[in-house]
């Protein structure tokens, strides 16, 4: 009679690890197949529709989201959904920043666009040597840095072409061609930032590096935010960055939102939509977060410059929508 070999605890653990990894891979593949990195422009009514069709057992929770969506529809016209893969804030920031620079600079009705593009492009161009002062090796991060530089080169090339077209757009035909070229540049940007495992991912990770470097460059500025969060009270800035900022897939909190905005010198407005309803018109948002009076959604402003001069007022302002654990782009 042959003796049977009983499975060991190690075998069980390996089997469970394989099943868990298979499940995670299946979920990741499903997300990739159903969610683009960044969607096409959607009407703001899509937000209200999402919560109006919620199952009855979630109706009470949805009431707050419906009220919030109704309020947001009075302030905004469109949104873009961003893939929910833990990188949504950095991805939304990247897409919105590039789109603002592309469209703002090529719009004759805007002022200060060229200076703002040059300022941010110069900041990025000089960032490699700067971040290496905070423990990053140039050989390790150079390819991610180069990807972001090349993305800004693409925007600059598109803007130069638009500027040349503007000079010959005095006729109706010239104006139509100019508009067509701008739309084409925007479509190219959208396609570039929706390539899987390409530009968006590379640039997203480099934005994480910039965020971490900003926090490390001024620890006294950001450490109080960590100490205020009981889950992070035992972390110093380098530990927090290594665990919560640098790894892909780690969600972004308020402290990292502030750090990235300040690093690139842009203003970020976040509409904070968490589904909470105010009890009456005099209710204030708890801790500055949530729903204000009559269903208003409280927004938070990061990177705001006090005592702004004319140049500061021309700086880019990105507007994002926050729902628990996720960011999208508002227009």
C-alpha positions as CSV (number, residue, x, y, z in Angstrom):
1,X,0.0,0.0,0.0
2,X,1.4,3.4,-1.0
3,X,1.5,6.0,1.7
4,X,-0.3,9.2,1.0
5,X,1.5,12.5,1.4
6,X,-0.5,15.0,3.4
7,X,-0.4,18.6,2.1
8,X,1.7,20.8,4.3
9,X,0.8,24.2,5.7
10,X,3.3,25.7,3.3
11,X,1.5,24.0,0.3
12,X,-1.9,25.4,1.5
13,X,-0.4,28.9,1.9
14,X,1.1,28.7,-1.6
15,X,-2.2,27.5,-3.1
16,X,-4.0,30.3,-1.3
17,X,-1.5,32.9,-2.6
18,X,-1.9,31.7,-6.1
19,X,-5.7,31.9,-5.8
20,X,-5.5,35.4,-4.3
21,X,-3.2,36.6,-7.1
22,X,-5.4,35.0,-9.7
23,X,-8.4,36.9,-8.3
24,X,-6.4,40.2,-8.2
25,X,-5.3,39.7,-11.8
26,X,-8.9,39.0,-12.8
27,X,-10.1,42.1,-11.1
28,X,-7.3,44.2,-12.7
29,X,-8.1,42.8,-16.2
30,X,-11.8,43.5,-15.7
31,X,-11.0,47.1,-14.7
32,X,-8.8,47.5,-17.7
33,X,-11.4,46.1,-20.1
34,X,-14.3,48.3,-18.7
35,X,-12.5,51.5,-17.6
36,X,-10.2,53.6,-19.9
37,X,-7.4,55.4,-18.1
38,X,-9.4,58.6,-18.7
39,X,-12.8,58.7,-20.4
40,X,-14.1,60.9,-23.1
41,X,-15.9,64.1,-22.0
42,X,-19.3,63.2,-20.4
43,X,-22.2,65.5,-19.5
44,X,-22.5,66.3,-15.8
45,X,-25.9,64.6,-15.9
46,X,-24.1,61.3,-16.0
47,X,-23.2,61.8,-12.3
48,X,-26.8,62.3,-11.3
49,X,-27.9,59.3,-13.5
50,X,-25.4,57.1,-11.7
51,X,-27.0,57.7,-8.3
52,X,-30.6,57.9,-9.5
53,X,-30.4,54.3,-10.6
54,X,-29.0,52.9,-7.4
55,X,-30.6,49.8,-5.9
56,X,-33.4,50.4,-3.4
57,X,-31.4,49.0,-0.5
58,X,-28.9,51.8,-1.0
59,X,-31.5,54.5,-1.5
60,X,-30.9,56.3,1.8
61,X,-27.2,56.6,1.1
62,X,-27.9,57.6,-2.5
63,X,-30.1,60.5,-1.4
64,X,-27.1,62.5,-0.3
65,X,-25.2,61.8,-3.5
66,X,-28.2,62.7,-5.6
67,X,-28.6,66.0,-3.8
68,X,-24.8,66.6,-4.2
69,X,-25.0,65.7,-7.9
70,X,-27.9,68.1,-8.4
71,X,-25.9,70.9,-6.8
72,X,-22.8,70.1,-8.9
73,X,-24.9,70.2,-12.1
74,X,-25.5,73.9,-11.3
75,X,-21.8,74.7,-11.3
76,X,-20.3,72.3,-13.9
77,X,-21.2,71.1,-17.4
78,X,-19.0,68.0,-17.9
79,X,-16.7,65.5,-16.3
80,X,-14.2,62.9,-17.2
81,X,-14.0,59.6,-15.3
82,X,-10.6,58.3,-14.3
83,X,-9.8,54.6,-13.9
84,X,-10.2,53.5,-10.2
85,X,-6.8,51.8,-9.8
86,X,-5.4,53.7,-6.8
87,X,-3.6,56.2,-9.1
88,X,-6.7,58.2,-10.0
89,X,-5.6,61.5,-8.3
90,X,-2.2,61.6,-10.0
91,X,-3.7,60.5,-13.3
92,X,-6.5,63.1,-13.1
93,X,-3.9,65.8,-12.1
94,X,-1.7,64.9,-15.1
95,X,-4.5,64.8,-17.6
96,X,-6.2,68.0,-16.4
97,X,-2.9,69.9,-16.3
98,X,-1.9,68.9,-19.8
99,X,-5.3,69.7,-21.2
100,X,-5.4,73.1,-19.5
101,X,-2.0,74.0,-20.9
102,X,-2.9,72.8,-24.4
103,X,-6.2,74.5,-24.6
104,X,-5.5,77.6,-22.6
105,X,-2.4,78.5,-24.5
106,X,-4.0,78.1,-27.9
107,X,-7.0,80.2,-26.9
108,X,-6.6,83.8,-27.9
109,X,-9.1,84.8,-25.2
110,X,-6.8,83.7,-22.4
111,X,-3.9,85.7,-21.0
112,X,-0.7,84.5,-19.4
113,X,-0.9,81.1,-21.0
114,X,2.5,81.1,-22.5
115,X,4.2,82.2,-19.4
116,X,2.4,79.6,-17.3
117,X,3.4,76.8,-19.7
118,X,7.0,78.0,-19.7
119,X,7.0,78.2,-15.9
120,X,5.7,74.6,-15.4
121,X,7.9,73.2,-18.2
122,X,11.0,74.8,-16.7
123,X,10.0,73.4,-13.3
124,X,9.8,69.9,-14.7
125,X,13.0,70.2,-16.8
126,X,14.9,71.2,-13.6
127,X,13.2,68.6,-11.4
128,X,15.5,65.6,-12.0
129,X,18.5,67.1,-10.2
130,X,16.3,68.4,-7.5
131,X,14.6,65.1,-6.6
132,X,17.9,63.4,-6.5
133,X,18.8,65.5,-3.5
134,X,16.2,63.5,-1.6
135,X,17.5,60.0,-2.0
136,X,16.5,59.1,-5.6
137,X,19.1,57.7,-8.0
138,X,19.1,59.5,-11.4
139,X,19.6,56.2,-13.3
140,X,16.5,54.7,-11.6
141,X,14.1,57.6,-12.3
142,X,15.6,59.1,-15.5
143,X,13.2,57.2,-17.9
144,X,10.1,58.3,-16.0
145,X,11.4,61.9,-16.0
146,X,12.1,61.8,-19.7
147,X,8.6,60.6,-20.4
148,X,7.1,63.6,-18.7
149,X,9.6,65.9,-20.5
150,X,8.6,64.4,-23.8
151,X,4.9,64.8,-23.0
152,X,5.5,68.6,-22.5
153,X,7.5,68.7,-25.7
154,X,4.5,67.2,-27.5
155,X,2.3,70.0,-26.0
156,X,4.8,72.6,-26.9
157,X,5.0,71.4,-30.5
158,X,1.2,71.4,-30.7
159,X,1.1,75.0,-29.4
160,X,3.7,76.1,-31.9
161,X,1.6,74.7,-34.7
162,X,-1.5,76.4,-33.4
163,X,0.3,79.7,-33.1
164,X,1.4,79.5,-36.7
165,X,-2.2,78.7,-37.8
166,X,-3.5,81.6,-35.8
167,X,-1.4,84.0,-37.9
168,X,-3.2,82.7,-41.1
169,X,-6.7,82.3,-39.6
170,X,-8.0,85.7,-40.8
171,X,-10.5,84.0,-43.1
172,X,-13.4,81.7,-42.3
173,X,-11.6,78.8,-43.9
174,X,-8.5,79.5,-41.9
175,X,-10.4,79.7,-38.7
176,X,-12.1,76.4,-39.4
177,X,-8.7,74.8,-40.1
178,X,-7.3,76.3,-36.9
179,X,-10.2,74.8,-34.9
180,X,-9.7,71.4,-36.6
181,X,-6.0,71.4,-35.7
182,X,-6.7,72.2,-32.1
183,X,-9.3,69.4,-31.8
184,X,-6.8,67.1,-33.4
185,X,-4.1,68.0,-30.9
186,X,-6.6,67.4,-28.1
187,X,-7.5,64.0,-29.5
188,X,-3.8,63.1,-29.8
189,X,-3.2,64.1,-26.2
190,X,-6.2,62.0,-25.1
191,X,-4.9,59.0,-27.0
192,X,-1.4,59.4,-25.7
193,X,-2.7,59.5,-22.1
194,X,-4.8,56.4,-22.6
195,X,-2.1,54.0,-23.8
196,X,-1.8,51.1,-21.4
197,X,1.5,50.7,-19.6
198,X,2.9,53.8,-21.3
199,X,3.0,57.6,-21.0
200,X,0.3,57.9,-18.3
201,X,1.7,55.3,-16.0
202,X,5.3,56.6,-16.4
203,X,4.3,60.2,-15.8
204,X,2.0,59.2,-13.0
205,X,4.8,57.5,-11.1
206,X,7.1,60.5,-11.6
207,X,4.4,62.8,-10.2
208,X,4.5,60.5,-7.1
209,X,8.3,61.1,-6.9
210,X,7.8,64.9,-7.2
211,X,5.1,64.7,-4.4
212,X,7.5,62.7,-2.1
213,X,10.4,65.1,-2.8
214,X,8.2,68.1,-2.0
215,X,7.3,66.5,1.3
216,X,10.9,65.6,2.1
217,X,12.1,69.1,1.1
218,X,9.9,70.7,3.8
219,X,9.1,68.1,6.5
220,X,8.0,70.7,9.0
221,X,5.3,71.8,6.6
222,X,3.8,68.3,6.1
223,X,4.6,66.3,9.3
224,X,1.7,68.0,11.3
225,X,-0.8,66.6,8.8
226,X,0.6,63.1,9.4
227,X,0.5,63.5,13.2
228,X,-3.1,64.7,12.9
229,X,-4.0,61.3,11.3
230,X,-3.9,58.6,14.0
231,X,-3.1,55.9,11.4
232,X,0.1,57.8,10.5
233,X,1.2,59.1,13.9
234,X,4.2,56.8,14.1
235,X,5.5,57.6,10.7
236,X,8.1,60.2,9.7
237,X,8.1,61.8,6.2
238,X,10.5,59.4,4.5
239,X,8.6,56.3,5.9
240,X,5.3,57.8,4.8
241,X,6.6,58.5,1.3
242,X,8.0,55.0,0.9
243,X,4.8,53.4,2.0
244,X,2.0,55.7,0.8
245,X,3.4,57.9,-1.9
246,X,6.0,56.1,-4.1
247,X,4.2,52.8,-4.7
248,X,1.8,52.7,-7.6
249,X,-1.8,51.9,-6.7
250,X,-1.6,53.8,-3.3
251,X,-4.5,56.2,-3.0
252,X,-3.8,59.9,-2.5
253,X,-4.8,61.8,0.7
254,X,-5.1,65.5,1.4
255,X,-1.5,65.9,2.4
256,X,-0.2,64.5,-0.9
257,X,-2.7,66.6,-2.8
258,X,-1.3,69.7,-1.2
259,X,2.3,68.6,-1.8
260,X,1.9,68.0,-5.5
261,X,0.0,71.3,-6.0
262,X,2.7,73.2,-4.2
263,X,5.5,71.4,-6.0
264,X,4.3,72.5,-9.5
265,X,2.8,75.8,-8.3
266,X,-0.8,75.2,-9.5
267,X,-4.1,75.6,-7.7
268,X,-6.2,72.5,-7.2
269,X,-9.9,72.8,-6.3
270,X,-11.5,69.6,-5.1
271,X,-15.3,69.2,-4.8
272,X,-15.7,66.8,-1.8
273,X,-18.8,64.6,-2.5
274,X,-19.3,62.0,0.2
275,X,-23.1,61.7,0.3
276,X,-23.7,63.2,3.6
277,X,-26.8,65.4,3.9
278,X,-27.1,68.5,6.1
279,X,-29.9,68.4,8.6
280,X,-30.9,72.0,8.0
281,X,-29.8,75.1,6.3
282,X,-27.6,76.1,9.2
283,X,-25.5,72.9,9.3
284,X,-21.8,73.4,8.8
285,X,-19.6,70.8,7.3
286,X,-18.0,68.7,10.0
287,X,-14.3,69.5,10.1
288,X,-14.6,71.5,6.9
289,X,-15.5,68.4,5.0
290,X,-18.9,67.2,3.6
291,X,-22.1,68.9,2.7
292,X,-22.8,72.5,3.7
293,X,-26.1,74.2,3.7
294,X,-28.9,73.2,1.4
295,X,-26.9,70.4,-0.1
296,X,-23.9,72.4,-1.2
297,X,-20.8,70.4,-1.7
298,X,-17.8,71.8,0.2
299,X,-14.7,72.3,-1.9
300,X,-11.1,72.4,-0.7
301,X,-8.5,74.6,-2.4
302,X,-4.8,73.5,-2.4
303,X,-1.8,75.4,-3.7
304,X,-3.6,78.7,-3.3
305,X,-1.3,81.8,-3.2
306,X,-2.2,84.5,-0.8
307,X,-1.7,88.2,-1.8
308,X,-1.6,87.1,-5.4
309,X,-0.2,89.5,-8.0
310,X,-1.2,89.6,-11.7
311,X,1.2,86.8,-12.6
312,X,0.0,84.5,-9.8
313,X,-3.6,85.0,-10.9
314,X,-2.7,83.6,-14.3
315,X,-1.7,80.3,-12.8
316,X,-3.5,77.0,-13.7
317,X,-6.4,75.9,-11.6
318,X,-7.4,72.3,-11.8
319,X,-10.9,71.2,-10.7
320,X,-11.4,67.6,-9.5
321,X,-14.3,65.7,-8.0
322,X,-13.6,63.5,-5.0
323,X,-15.9,60.7,-3.9
324,X,-14.7,58.3,-1.2
325,X,-11.5,56.7,-2.5
326,X,-11.7,58.2,-6.0
327,X,-11.1,61.3,-8.1
328,X,-12.5,62.4,-11.5
329,X,-12.1,65.6,-13.5
330,X,-14.7,68.4,-13.5
331,X,-15.4,71.1,-16.2
